[in-house]
């Protein structure tokens, strides 16, 4: 396929991304949604891992405690990330600025 045609079809602006990162605002606009998505995926994996450890603990109180700690920390981490996300949204609303595109 012709390179000019390909670049016209799949340009960053055609999928909603800035063409280049020209400022800190552009960089944050790209990173914040990605971080929130990765945090959700990581939380899901950690909850699965903690649940597996809980199921395979075999009644060992120490192993059960570690599994519960993994699940608790995953939920706390996700709460912090989403709390930050909502704080950004509130700042956008109150000050009328656009942080995330």
RAQUIMO-V336544 format. One record per residue. RES is the residue in one letter. SS is DSSP state (alpha for helix, beta for strand, coil for the rest). PSI is psi in whole degrees, -180 to 180 (999 if undefined). D_LAST is the distance of its C-alpha to the last C-alpha in whole Angstrom. Layout:
BEGIN
res:ss:psi:d_last
RES:SS:PSI:D_LAST
RES:SS:PSI:D_LAST
END
This chain:
BEGIN
res:ss:psi:d_last
X:coil:147:32
X:coil:134:31
X:alpha:-37:28
X:alpha:-41:27
X:alpha:-43:27
X:alpha:-43:25
X:alpha:-29:22
X:alpha:-34:22
X:alpha:-43:22
X:coil:72:19
X:coil:154:17
X:alpha:-38:14
X:alpha:-25:12
X:alpha:-19:14
X:alpha:15:12
X:coil:12:9
X:coil:149:9
X:coil:148:9
X:coil:-41:13
X:coil:160:14
X:coil:105:13
X:coil:-12:14
X:coil:171:13
X:alpha:-34:13
X:alpha:-42:9
X:alpha:-42:8
X:alpha:-45:10
X:alpha:-37:9
X:alpha:-31:6
X:alpha:-37:8
X:alpha:-39:11
X:alpha:-50:10
X:alpha:-35:9
X:alpha:-41:12
X:alpha:-41:14
X:alpha:-41:14
X:alpha:-45:15
X:alpha:-36:18
X:alpha:-39:19
X:alpha:-43:20
X:alpha:-43:22
X:alpha:-40:24
X:alpha:-44:24
X:alpha:-46:26
X:alpha:-43:28
X:alpha:-37:29
X:alpha:-40:30
X:alpha:-44:32
X:alpha:-45:34
X:alpha:-38:35
X:alpha:-40:36
X:alpha:-43:38
X:alpha:-36:39
X:alpha:-45:40
X:alpha:-31:42
X:coil:10:44
X:coil:-27:45
X:coil:32:48
X:coil:-2:49
X:coil:116:49
X:alpha:-37:47
X:alpha:-44:46
X:alpha:-38:44
X:alpha:-43:43
X:alpha:-41:42
X:alpha:-40:40
X:alpha:-43:38
X:alpha:-37:37
X:alpha:-40:36
X:alpha:-47:33
X:alpha:-44:32
X:alpha:-45:32
X:alpha:-36:30
X:alpha:-44:27
X:alpha:-40:27
X:alpha:-43:26
X:alpha:-44:24
X:alpha:-38:22
X:alpha:-41:22
X:alpha:-44:21
X:alpha:-46:18
X:alpha:-31:17
X:alpha:-40:18
X:alpha:-42:16
X:alpha:-46:13
X:alpha:-34:15
X:alpha:-41:15
X:alpha:-43:12
X:alpha:-40:11
X:alpha:-43:15
X:alpha:-41:14
X:alpha:-42:11
X:alpha:-46:13
X:alpha:-45:16
X:alpha:-6:15
X:coil:26:13
X:coil:162:11
X:coil:107:7
X:coil:-47:7
X:coil:129:4
X:coil:999:0
END
